[in-house]
Amino acid sequence: MGRGIKKTFEGIVVSDKMDKTVVVMVERLVKHPRVGKYIRRRVKFMAHDERNECKMGDRVQIIESRPLSRHKRWRVLKILEKAK
């Protein structure tokens, strides 16, 4: 029996002040049900960064994981683009 497919998101690191934790802001476009135009929706996730590699402004990919702490349920999978 398989474990299923884990969700992955891409986002920007908005905070790296904690030890082994980064806050990643994920932005997505959602179509308004009545008006029909697309609206930006943002959500922040706390993600585990084992080696403290991520810095503010980096674009990263995060993956779902087991609960690591009270708020952390995501891990940094890879850094897609370093901040300039």
C-alpha positions in Angstrom: 0.0 0.0 0.0 1.4 3.4 -1.1 1.6 6.5 1.0 0.0 8.7 -1.6 1.2 11.8 -3.3 2.4 14.7 -1.1 1.6 18.3 -1.9 4.3 20.6 -3.1 4.3 24.4 -3.4 6.6 27.1 -4.7 7.1 30.3 -2.8 9.3 33.0 -1.5 11.1 33.0 1.8 9.9 36.0 3.8 11.6 35.2 7.1 14.7 33.2 8.1 15.1 34.5 11.7 14.3 31.2 13.4 16.7 28.3 13.7 16.1 25.5 11.1 12.8 27.2 10.2 11.8 29.5 7.3 8.5 31.2 6.6 7.5 30.7 2.9 4.8 32.8 1.3 2.9 31.0 -1.5 0.9 33.0 -4.0 -1.8 31.5 -6.2 -4.5 32.8 -8.6 -8.1 32.0 -7.9 -11.0 32.8 -10.2 -13.8 34.9 -8.5 -17.0 32.9 -8.7 -19.3 35.8 -9.7 -17.0 38.5 -11.3 -14.8 36.0 -13.2 -11.6 37.9 -12.7 -8.5 36.3 -11.1 -7.5 37.3 -7.6 -4.2 36.7 -5.9 -4.4 34.7 -2.7 -1.4 34.5 -0.4 -0.7 32.1 2.4 2.4 31.7 4.7 3.8 28.3 5.7 6.5 27.5 8.2 8.9 25.0 6.7 11.8 23.0 8.1 15.2 24.0 6.7 17.6 21.4 8.3 20.9 23.1 7.2 19.8 26.7 7.5 20.5 27.3 3.8 17.6 29.5 2.9 17.8 33.2 3.1 15.2 35.9 2.7 14.1 36.4 -0.9 15.0 32.9 -2.1 12.5 31.0 -4.2 12.0 27.5 -2.8 9.9 24.4 -3.2 8.3 23.0 -0.1 6.7 19.5 0.4 4.2 18.2 2.9 5.5 16.2 5.8 4.5 14.9 9.2 4.0 17.5 12.0 7.5 18.6 13.1 6.3 21.2 15.7 3.1 23.1 16.6 3.1 25.1 13.3 5.5 23.2 11.0 4.1 20.7 8.6 6.3 21.4 5.6 9.9 20.8 4.6 12.1 22.7 2.2 12.6 20.4 -0.8 15.0 22.5 -2.8 16.1 26.1 -3.4 15.0 27.0 -6.9 16.5 30.5 -7.1 18.8 32.4 -4.7 18.0 36.0 -3.7 19.9 38.7 -5.5 
